[in-house]
Amino acid sequence: MATPLSADALVSALRAEGVTVVEEPGWRANNRNQHGSWGPVHGVVVHHTVSSGTGSSVSLCFRGDAALPGPLCHGVIAKDGTVHLVGNGRANHAGGGDPSVLQAVITETYGDRPPVPHEHEGSPGAVDGNARFYGFECVNLGDGHDPWPDAQLDAVERVAAALCRAHGWGARSVIGHLEWSDWKSDPRGFSMTGMRRRIQTRLSAATGGGHTPEPPRPPRYQPFPGVSFFTDGTDSPIVTAMGRRLVAEGCGRYRVGPGPRWSEADRESYAAWQRKLGYHGPDADGLPGPASWAALKVPYGS
């Protein structure tokens, strides 16, 4: 049980754990506090968005939709590991859940064989998870096929560890939405049991090992290689890395791939990205330019 962190304390805790944080405009005042209590908090719930593309996912989680108003979480974890803060206070993310799960989280007895949830939103015995948990949505379709990049899983680990460290919790205070409510399936694509082990290892390394882990290096992005790079039958890992970023942003137009050889599918995908940025006509011809390339943030080492 703990008092929720202030906005400043949350940002500080995340950055101290090596998380790359983006503060979305208005996030500090974005909450559902007028519709119910916020706190005391007991843990963290991890979700997937069932969406693709960072920008559209962040917008959805910030505002919500006609069926469920936002914020839908406190932060959105993008595929590149960046965490976009969208809410500060009560958020519509956990809904009703099982009281036996809440008790196991509170007592830090939620282990490798956790209680099976038997309650959900609308059940007579459900408890309000929106008042008791931080929530983080991870950009993923949740279909079991959409990949979970290492950078994204590392960010999940760091976000959860940051909150556990700030509140003096162990990793058993971190659960998936499917472990809270009996009709949820998220996050799908990785094991929460394995993630809790990763979180506990991080917490133990910093507190019991007598040293602080080396903070991650800031991300390095590929510089713009020039227009001619894409008009000379290019075959390069940079093209593959670019294609993966386009897919992550919901602009992929690939039947197979992406791959290292520049193709018509790459051009069509990049044109979709240019249109997403607001370019039209000949400015959205599918050939990268320096401004659109910088906005795409194609990483090294992909």
C-alpha positions as a Python dict, from the first residue, in 0.01 Angstrom:
ca = {
    (1, 'M'): (0, 0, 0),
    (2, 'A'): (140, 340, -96),
    (3, 'T'): (49, 694, -185),
    (4, 'P'): (70, 742, -564),
    (5, 'L'): (379, 920, -689),
    (6, 'S'): (349, 1281, -796),
    (7, 'A'): (407, 1358, -1162),
    (8, 'D'): (758, 1488, -1093),
    (9, 'A'): (844, 1188, -876),
    (10, 'L'): (720, 946, -1143),
    (11, 'V'): (931, 1108, -1414),
    (12, 'S'): (1237, 1112, -1186),
    (13, 'A'): (1192, 745, -1091),
    (14, 'L'): (1161, 635, -1452),
    (15, 'R'): (1460, 834, -1573),
    (16, 'A'): (1671, 714, -1281),
    (17, 'E'): (1603, 358, -1401),
    (18, 'G'): (1728, 448, -1749),
    (19, 'V'): (1388, 487, -1916),
    (20, 'T'): (1356, 721, -2214),
    (21, 'V'): (1054, 934, -2119),
    (22, 'V'): (836, 1151, -2341),
    (23, 'E'): (593, 1375, -2154),
    (24, 'E'): (289, 1412, -2378),
    (25, 'P'): (131, 1760, -2362),
    (26, 'G'): (-134, 1776, -2091),
    (27, 'W'): (-56, 1439, -1933),
    (28, 'R'): (-14, 1582, -1582),
    (29, 'A'): (-377, 1692, -1565),
    (30, 'N'): (-521, 1396, -1757),
    (31, 'N'): (-704, 1162, -1518),
    (32, 'R'): (-1038, 1022, -1405),
    (33, 'N'): (-1007, 1135, -1043),
    (34, 'Q'): (-1354, 1291, -1047),
    (35, 'H'): (-1504, 948, -1115),
    (36, 'G'): (-1344, 749, -833),
    (37, 'S'): (-1056, 717, -593),
    (38, 'W'): (-690, 706, -694),
    (39, 'G'): (-482, 519, -440),
    (40, 'P'): (-358, 379, -225),
    (41, 'V'): (-165, 191, -492),
    (42, 'H'): (-37, -164, -460),
    (43, 'G'): (133, -251, -789),
    (44, 'V'): (165, -227, -1166),
    (45, 'V'): (-48, -384, -1441),
    (46, 'V'): (104, -449, -1785),
    (47, 'H'): (-120, -440, -2095),
    (48, 'H'): (-98, -453, -2474),
    (49, 'T'): (-276, -194, -2689),
    (50, 'V'): (-418, -413, -2968),
    (51, 'S'): (-296, -141, -3205),
    (52, 'S'): (5, -54, -3419),
    (53, 'G'): (199, 267, -3459),
    (54, 'T'): (332, 479, -3175),
    (55, 'G'): (150, 802, -3253),
    (56, 'S'): (-196, 655, -3297),
    (57, 'S'): (-154, 430, -2992),
    (58, 'V'): (-45, 720, -2773),
    (59, 'S'): (-339, 930, -2895),
    (60, 'L'): (-585, 649, -2823),
    (61, 'C'): (-449, 590, -2473),
    (62, 'F'): (-449, 962, -2395),
    (63, 'R'): (-805, 1034, -2512),
    (64, 'G'): (-978, 697, -2507),
    (65, 'D'): (-1283, 649, -2729),
    (66, 'A'): (-1662, 669, -2716),
    (67, 'A'): (-1684, 342, -2522),
    (68, 'L'): (-1411, 415, -2269),
    (69, 'P'): (-1277, 767, -2204),
    (70, 'G'): (-909, 826, -2143),
    (71, 'P'): (-660, 811, -2007),
    (72, 'L'): (-645, 436, -2064),
    (73, 'C'): (-314, 402, -1878),
    (74, 'H'): (-35, 608, -1725),
    (75, 'G'): (223, 539, -1994),
    (76, 'V'): (254, 384, -2339),
    (77, 'I'): (565, 172, -2405),
    (78, 'A'): (658, 195, -2773),
    (79, 'K'): (838, -77, -2966),
    (80, 'D'): (1163, 124, -2955),
    (81, 'G'): (1145, 133, -2573),
    (82, 'T'): (1038, 495, -2542),
    (83, 'V'): (776, 554, -2272),
    (84, 'H'): (511, 817, -2346),
    (85, 'L'): (339, 946, -2032),
    (86, 'V'): (-33, 1008, -2096),
    (87, 'G'): (-203, 1007, -1755),
    (88, 'N'): (-144, 1119, -1398),
    (89, 'G'): (-401, 983, -1156),
    (90, 'R'): (-689, 743, -1192),
    (91, 'A'): (-693, 582, -1539),
    (92, 'N'): (-934, 344, -1714),
    (93, 'H'): (-694, 54, -1756),
    (94, 'A'): (-746, -231, -1509),
    (95, 'G'): (-1120, -231, -1447),
    (96, 'G'): (-1269, -484, -1210),
    (97, 'G'): (-1057, -779, -1101),
    (98, 'D'): (-1018, -1062, -857),
    (99, 'P'): (-978, -977, -485),
    (100, 'S'): (-760, -1286, -429),
    (101, 'V'): (-513, -1151, -685),
    (102, 'L'): (-513, -811, -516),
    (103, 'Q'): (-443, -976, -180),
    (104, 'A'): (-154, -1175, -327),
    (105, 'V'): (-6, -855, -471),
    (106, 'I'): (-44, -670, -141),
    (107, 'T'): (122, -950, 57),
    (108, 'E'): (394, -1008, -208),
    (109, 'T'): (291, -1374, -237),
    (110, 'Y'): (213, -1357, -607),
    (111, 'G'): (459, -1614, -736),
    (112, 'D'): (521, -1860, -1018),
    (113, 'R'): (188, -2031, -940),
    (114, 'P'): (-39, -1731, -887),
    (115, 'P'): (-408, -1743, -802),
    (116, 'V'): (-631, -1787, -1106),
    (117, 'P'): (-864, -1487, -1141),
    (118, 'H'): (-1236, -1563, -1125),
    (119, 'E'): (-1373, -1210, -1131),
    (120, 'H'): (-1390, -929, -1387),
    (121, 'E'): (-1562, -599, -1457),
    (122, 'G'): (-1927, -636, -1359),
    (123, 'S'): (-1878, -946, -1144),
    (124, 'P'): (-2036, -923, -798),
    (125, 'G'): (-1706, -984, -620),
    (126, 'A'): (-1479, -771, -842),
    (127, 'V'): (-1265, -494, -695),
    (128, 'D'): (-1170, -168, -864),
    (129, 'G'): (-823, -202, -1015),
    (130, 'N'): (-821, 151, -1156),
    (131, 'A'): (-784, 286, -802),
    (132, 'R'): (-509, 45, -699),
    (133, 'F'): (-266, -4, -989),
    (134, 'Y'): (-43, 190, -1219),
    (135, 'G'): (-107, 82, -1577),
    (136, 'F'): (127, 70, -1877),
    (137, 'E'): (13, -16, -2227),
    (138, 'C'): (265, -173, -2467),
    (139, 'V'): (223, -113, -2840),
    (140, 'N'): (141, -458, -2976),
    (141, 'L'): (-143, -613, -3176),
    (142, 'G'): (-178, -889, -2917),
    (143, 'D'): (-229, -1153, -3184),
    (144, 'G'): (63, -1373, -3079),
    (145, 'H'): (252, -1285, -3398),
    (146, 'D'): (336, -918, -3357),
    (147, 'P'): (697, -915, -3227),
    (148, 'W'): (815, -782, -2892),
    (149, 'P'): (1150, -611, -2961),
    (150, 'D'): (1422, -637, -2697),
    (151, 'A'): (1410, -260, -2645),
    (152, 'Q'): (1039, -276, -2560),
    (153, 'L'): (1076, -565, -2315),
    (154, 'D'): (1373, -390, -2155),
    (155, 'A'): (1154, -83, -2107),
    (156, 'V'): (878, -292, -1947),
    (157, 'E'): (1137, -428, -1704),
    (158, 'R'): (1277, -83, -1626),
    (159, 'V'): (938, 85, -1584),
    (160, 'A'): (817, -182, -1344),
    (161, 'A'): (1147, -182, -1152),
    (162, 'A'): (1135, 197, -1122),
    (163, 'L'): (793, 190, -959),
    (164, 'C'): (881, -104, -737),
    (165, 'R'): (1196, 72, -624),
    (166, 'A'): (1012, 399, -558),
    (167, 'H'): (753, 225, -339),
    (168, 'G'): (972, -43, -182),
    (169, 'W'): (790, -325, -360),
    (170, 'G'): (928, -649, -499),
    (171, 'A'): (865, -787, -846),
    (172, 'R'): (557, -976, -725),
    (173, 'S'): (376, -642, -726),
    (174, 'V'): (381, -650, -1108),
    (175, 'I'): (111, -844, -1292),
    (176, 'G'): (-39, -875, -1638),
    (177, 'H'): (-396, -778, -1712),
    (178, 'L'): (-475, -1145, -1783),
    (179, 'E'): (-366, -1222, -1426),
    (180, 'W'): (-605, -961, -1286),
    (181, 'S'): (-927, -1032, -1476),
    (182, 'D'): (-1053, -1368, -1600),
    (183, 'W'): (-1163, -1236, -1940),
    (184, 'K'): (-842, -1057, -2042),
    (185, 'S'): (-552, -1197, -2248),
    (186, 'D'): (-291, -921, -2228),
    (187, 'P'): (-4, -903, -2251),
    (188, 'R'): (16, -1178, -2511),
    (189, 'G'): (355, -1275, -2652),
    (190, 'F'): (577, -1296, -2345),
    (191, 'S'): (559, -1456, -2000),
    (192, 'M'): (478, -1240, -1700),
    (193, 'T'): (649, -1499, -1481),
    (194, 'G'): (970, -1448, -1679),
    (195, 'M'): (925, -1071, -1671),
    (196, 'R'): (891, -1074, -1292),
    (197, 'R'): (1220, -1267, -1272),
    (198, 'R'): (1385, -1000, -1487),
    (199, 'I'): (1244, -724, -1268),
    (200, 'Q'): (1359, -893, -948),
    (201, 'T'): (1707, -948, -1092),
    (202, 'R'): (1727, -576, -1171),
    (203, 'L'): (1607, -479, -824),
    (204, 'S'): (1850, -721, -656),
    (205, 'A'): (2146, -610, -867),
    (206, 'A'): (2102, -250, -760),
    (207, 'T'): (2027, -311, -393),
    (208, 'G'): (2198, -634, -295),
    (209, 'G'): (2499, -638, -520),
    (210, 'G'): (2656, -322, -387),
    (211, 'H'): (2657, -150, -726),
    (212, 'T'): (2424, 27, -963),
    (213, 'P'): (2387, -120, -1311),
    (214, 'E'): (2538, 83, -1591),
    (215, 'P'): (2266, 307, -1737),
    (216, 'P'): (2171, 238, -2097),
    (217, 'R'): (2330, 443, -2366),
    (218, 'P'): (2096, 686, -2539),
    (219, 'P'): (1957, 551, -2866),
    (220, 'R'): (2161, 618, -3180),
    (221, 'Y'): (1979, 679, -3505),
    (222, 'Q'): (2100, 628, -3859),
    (223, 'P'): (2187, 961, -4026),
    (224, 'F'): (2011, 1041, -4351),
    (225, 'P'): (2208, 856, -4622),
    (226, 'G'): (2096, 1082, -4907),
    (227, 'V'): (1829, 1042, -5175),
    (228, 'S'): (2065, 862, -5415),
    (229, 'F'): (2103, 585, -5157),
    (230, 'F'): (1745, 482, -5238),
    (231, 'T'): (1762, 517, -5618),
    (232, 'D'): (2066, 302, -5701),
    (233, 'G'): (1934, -50, -5631),
    (234, 'T'): (2044, -30, -5270),
    (235, 'D'): (2099, -352, -5072),
    (236, 'S'): (2174, -260, -4711),
    (237, 'P'): (2074, -345, -4351),
    (238, 'I'): (1971, 19, -4322),
    (239, 'V'): (1681, -55, -4557),
    (240, 'T'): (1572, -343, -4333),
    (241, 'A'): (1592, -123, -4024),
    (242, 'M'): (1392, 146, -4201),
    (243, 'G'): (1125, -107, -4301),
    (244, 'R'): (1090, -234, -3946),
    (245, 'R'): (1034, 119, -3820),
    (246, 'L'): (771, 175, -4089),
    (247, 'V'): (592, -142, -3979),
    (248, 'A'): (611, -27, -3615),
    (249, 'E'): (449, 303, -3715),
    (250, 'G'): (164, 126, -3894),
    (251, 'C'): (289, 225, -4241),
    (252, 'G'): (419, -110, -4365),
    (253, 'R'): (293, -216, -4706),
    (254, 'Y'): (494, -539, -4726),
    (255, 'R'): (366, -879, -4831),
    (256, 'V'): (706, -1027, -4742),
    (257, 'G'): (978, -858, -4545),
    (258, 'P'): (1098, -595, -4498),
    (259, 'G'): (1436, -692, -4637),
    (260, 'P'): (1767, -527, -4722),
    (261, 'R'): (1700, -452, -5091),
    (262, 'W'): (1512, -131, -5168),
    (263, 'S'): (1185, -225, -5339),
    (264, 'E'): (854, -86, -5453),
    (265, 'A'): (704, -206, -5122),
    (266, 'D'): (961, 7, -4938),
    (267, 'R'): (867, 308, -5150),
    (268, 'E'): (494, 255, -5090),
    (269, 'S'): (555, 211, -4717),
    (270, 'Y'): (765, 525, -4698),
    (271, 'A'): (502, 719, -4892),
    (272, 'A'): (248, 613, -4627),
    (273, 'W'): (486, 747, -4361),
    (274, 'Q'): (522, 1078, -4546),
    (275, 'R'): (143, 1110, -4566),
    (276, 'K'): (119, 1033, -4195),
    (277, 'L'): (354, 1326, -4133),
    (278, 'G'): (127, 1552, -4339),
    (279, 'Y'): (306, 1551, -4677),
    (280, 'H'): (95, 1543, -4993),
    (281, 'G'): (135, 1510, -5368),
    (282, 'P'): (494, 1503, -5494),
    (283, 'D'): (619, 1553, -5137),
    (284, 'A'): (484, 1204, -5054),
    (285, 'D'): (656, 1020, -5339),
    (286, 'G'): (806, 748, -5117),
    (287, 'L'): (1169, 868, -5149),
    (288, 'P'): (1311, 957, -4807),
    (289, 'G'): (1411, 1314, -4736),
    (290, 'P'): (1613, 1444, -4440),
    (291, 'A'): (1314, 1572, -4237),
    (292, 'S'): (1095, 1263, -4271),
    (293, 'W'): (1397, 1037, -4213),
    (294, 'A'): (1486, 1219, -3890),
    (295, 'A'): (1126, 1181, -3770),
    (296, 'L'): (1130, 805, -3839),
    (297, 'K'): (1430, 750, -3607),
    (298, 'V'): (1585, 448, -3775),
    (299, 'P'): (1811, 284, -3514),
    (300, 'Y'): (2161, 147, -3546),
    (301, 'G'): (2213, -225, -3500),
    (302, 'S'): (1878, -342, -3638),
}
